Amino acid sequence: MRVTPLDYRQAFEMAPVGLVVSHRRIMIDCNEQVCSMFRTSRELMINQSFQILYPSADEFERLGRRIAPIMGAQGLYSDNRIMKRANGEMFWCHVMGRAFNRDDPHEGGVWSFEDLSALRPVRAELTAREREVAARLLEGMTSKEIGRCLDISHRTVEIYRTRLMRKYGAESSAALVQKLLAGGSSLDIVLGPDEV
């Protein structure tokens, strides 16, 4: 069987995950799945910065700085993070990317996006830094590892962990991780999940 460019385009469009081709952190092509996930159209995504998919410009910039050396060394990058739909709704998303050129990781790449909101809904209002710390906690990182990753002190990480514990009504770090995985907030404890 001979594969044609049309077959590749069909595979791209029919992929069960969102796919984006990028150049210098600008989306130059995307499939329908990613448009559906972010509640927007292909026309509104093409030639736009990935920044429109992030909760804040600061998170976009910080993550871009963190991604580059990892993709340069490994060619790949992946994480779970909170992203923002076009309607402003925040959701957990698994993101994985491959650089076309390891020497210049942002020159171009292909990215996949998987919506995790059914497994991990976002229910608490979190700051940008709290979202970053929460994502690293879910990766099993210690405060010192998170601090190195985010370029902040481990004591600052502990402050954010304490804030997260308060917001999620968790009495320990392990309980916080469980609540983050479940997407539960302190409102779930006070009102119960069906009343939120």
Summary of the structure (lengths in Angstrom):
residues: 196
radius of gyration: 18.0
end to end distance: 54.0
largest distance: 60.5
contacts: 565
relative contact order: 0.10
helix: 47%
strand: 20%
